[in-house]
């Protein structure tokens, strides 16, 4: 996403860094993707949609996600991803170690 954000519209914060400011519990912050848009803290698919709206190439997808049905479908997909994420991370760790 950083490469797509050519205008620098997004401020990326490493939530794992103890020196980073955390508006909510750090464990919760690390468990799901979060983003601030217009002063609102968003989580999950809504946070991804906010990030997409800030990147011209992905803006149409982010605007589409403002539709409640689309956002619900994206959130279901995101929750499904969160269930398999630990296995994917383990696979990637093993590959990078080899």
C-alpha positions as CSV (number, residue, x, y, z in Angstrom):
1,X,0.0,0.0,0.0
2,X,2.9,2.4,0.7
3,X,4.0,2.1,-2.9
4,X,0.5,2.9,-4.2
5,X,0.3,5.9,-1.9
6,X,2.4,8.1,-4.1
7,X,0.8,11.3,-2.7
8,X,1.7,10.4,0.9
9,X,-2.0,10.7,1.9
10,X,-1.7,7.9,4.4
11,X,0.3,8.0,7.7
12,X,1.4,4.4,8.5
13,X,2.0,3.7,12.2
14,X,3.7,0.6,13.5
15,X,1.3,-0.5,16.3
16,X,3.9,-3.1,17.5
17,X,6.3,-0.3,18.3
18,X,5.8,0.6,22.0
19,X,6.7,4.3,21.3
20,X,3.7,4.6,18.9
21,X,0.7,6.4,20.2
22,X,-2.3,4.0,20.6
23,X,-5.8,5.3,20.7
24,X,-7.1,1.9,21.9
25,X,-5.7,-1.2,23.6
26,X,-2.5,-2.3,21.8
27,X,-3.6,-5.9,21.7
28,X,-6.9,-5.0,20.0
29,X,-5.0,-2.7,17.6
30,X,-2.7,-5.5,16.6
31,X,-5.6,-8.0,16.2
32,X,-7.3,-6.1,13.4
33,X,-6.5,-3.5,10.9
34,X,-7.4,0.0,12.0
35,X,-7.5,3.4,10.2
36,X,-8.5,6.9,11.1
37,X,-10.7,8.7,8.5
38,X,-12.1,12.2,9.2
39,X,-11.4,11.8,12.9
40,X,-13.2,8.4,13.1
41,X,-11.4,5.2,14.1
42,X,-12.4,2.4,11.7
43,X,-11.6,-1.3,12.0
44,X,-11.5,-4.3,9.7
45,X,-13.0,-3.9,6.2
46,X,-14.1,-0.4,6.9
47,X,-10.5,0.6,7.7
48,X,-9.3,-1.0,4.4
49,X,-12.0,0.8,2.5
50,X,-10.8,4.1,4.1
51,X,-7.3,3.4,3.0
52,X,-8.4,2.5,-0.5
53,X,-10.3,5.9,-0.7
54,X,-7.0,7.7,0.0
55,X,-5.2,6.0,-3.0
56,X,-6.5,7.2,-6.4
57,X,-6.0,3.8,-8.1
58,X,-8.1,2.1,-5.4
59,X,-10.6,4.9,-4.7
60,X,-13.4,3.4,-6.7
61,X,-13.2,0.2,-4.6
62,X,-13.2,2.3,-1.4
63,X,-16.2,4.3,-2.6
64,X,-18.1,1.1,-3.5
65,X,-17.4,-0.2,0.0
66,X,-19.5,2.7,1.4
67,X,-22.5,0.6,0.3
68,X,-23.7,-1.3,3.4
69,X,-24.1,-4.7,1.6
70,X,-20.6,-4.4,0.0
71,X,-19.0,-3.5,3.3
72,X,-20.7,-6.5,5.0
73,X,-19.4,-8.8,2.4
74,X,-15.9,-7.4,2.7
75,X,-16.1,-7.7,6.5
76,X,-17.0,-11.4,6.2
77,X,-14.1,-11.9,3.9
78,X,-11.8,-10.1,6.3
79,X,-13.0,-12.2,9.3
80,X,-12.4,-15.3,7.2
81,X,-8.9,-14.1,6.5
82,X,-8.2,-13.4,10.2
83,X,-9.0,-17.1,10.9
84,X,-6.4,-18.3,8.4
85,X,-3.8,-15.5,8.9
86,X,-1.8,-17.4,11.6
87,X,-1.3,-20.4,9.3
88,X,-0.3,-18.1,6.4
89,X,2.2,-16.3,8.6
90,X,3.7,-19.6,9.7
91,X,4.0,-20.7,6.0
92,X,5.7,-17.4,5.1
93,X,8.1,-17.7,8.1
94,X,9.1,-21.2,7.1
95,X,9.7,-20.1,3.5
96,X,11.8,-17.1,4.5
97,X,13.8,-19.3,6.9
98,X,14.6,-21.8,4.1
